[in-house]
C-alpha cells in the first residue's frame, strides 16, 4: 500500500497511535496468521479508524478457503469503531467520532449505477478501506485507513447510546434490506426462508416487516429459538418435506416467495419446487459459479421468477442504517444474533469456528477494540 506524508494536523491526532498493530493476515488458501504489521498511514481526505468490532462474513470465509484472492490481505468488512486521525480537508468528521464504514461505494455515474445495479459498478468493486496490503476491508486488524470516496459517501455516525456491536450490522442489514425490497413482498403473501443462520434470520425478520407470513427452515432447533426472539414463529424442520408443508399451508399453491439464505445448489431446486406458479425465488448466498442446472420449464411454463441479490445498495443506505441504529432501542436488537466474541489475538480460532458452525453458533465477532481500550 502506498504511503502518504502525514500533515501536522494528522500528526497532532496520531500522537497516541502506535507504529505497528496486530492483524489477522491472509497468506493464501486456508492460511490466516496473526501478525504484527504497520498501522496504515492516511493522506488528505482520509481518516484512520480504530476498530472495535468486526463480524466474520461468509464472503470472508469463501475467499480464505478457496484462495480466490492474491495474498497477503487483511479481510473483514462488517466493522465499527472510532476515528483516531483525520486527514487534511476532512471537515465533516473529527477525532473521537464513532462510525461504521462501508468498504464498497459506487461511482454513481456509470451505466450500472444509472440502472441501479450498483454492485456491478467498476468503482464499487474496488475496496475503499484497508489495514494494509491490497485493500480488502481490513476489519480483522486494530486500525483501518478509510479512503476519500468512502469518507464522503460511505461513513455512518454511531450515536453514543448504540453499541459498536449493533452498528457493525449496518452493512449486512443493508444487503438483506436490498434483497427484501427487490422481492416487493405484499402483506397477503407467504414467504419461505431457507437457512436460519444470522443472515437467514435477518432476511426473515425483514420479510415479516412487510406483513407477509414468513416460514423459516433450518435443521437446528437452537437457531429457530433465536429466530423466535424476532417474532419468527413458523419454524420448519429442514429434515421434513418442506415443499409438502408449504403447499398444505397455502391451499396447494406453494410460497409466493422463497429466499435461499444458505449456499448449496441442491437447495435451488427445492426452492423452485416450494414456490407457487408465478412465484419468486431469490438466491442470496450462491456466490460461487457452478454447473448447476435448474428446470427451465419451471421458469417458462410455471412462470416462476429466479433472481439474485448481492452486496449492499446506496439506495437504501440511510434506511438500513436508521433501522439498525434506531432498532437497538426499538425491538431490533441485533446483538442477540451474536453467539461468540473473540479478541483479535484469537482471530484464527474465530475463523475456524465460523468455518465449522455448530447448532449453537451464529454470528462470530472479532473485537480488536476489546484489547485497544475502545469503550462500547
Secondary structure, DSSP 8 states (H G I E B T S, - for coil): -------HHHHHHTTT--SEEEEEEEEETTEEEEEEEE-----TT-EEEEEEEEE--HHHHHHHHHT-S-SSB----EEEEEEEEE-TT--S--TT-EEEE-S----SSSHHHHTT-GGG-TTTTS--EESSSB-S---SBSEEEE-HHHHHHSEEE--TTS-HHHHTTHHHHHHHHHHHHHHT--TT-EEEEE--SHHHHHHHHHHHTTT-EEEEEES-HHHHHHHHTTT---EEETTS-HHHHHHHHTTTS-EEEEEE-S--HHHHHHHHHHEEEEEEEEESS--S-------HHHHHTS--EEEE--S--GGGHHHHHHHHHHHTTTT--GGGGEEEEEEGGGHHHHHHHHHT--TT--EEEEETHHHHT---
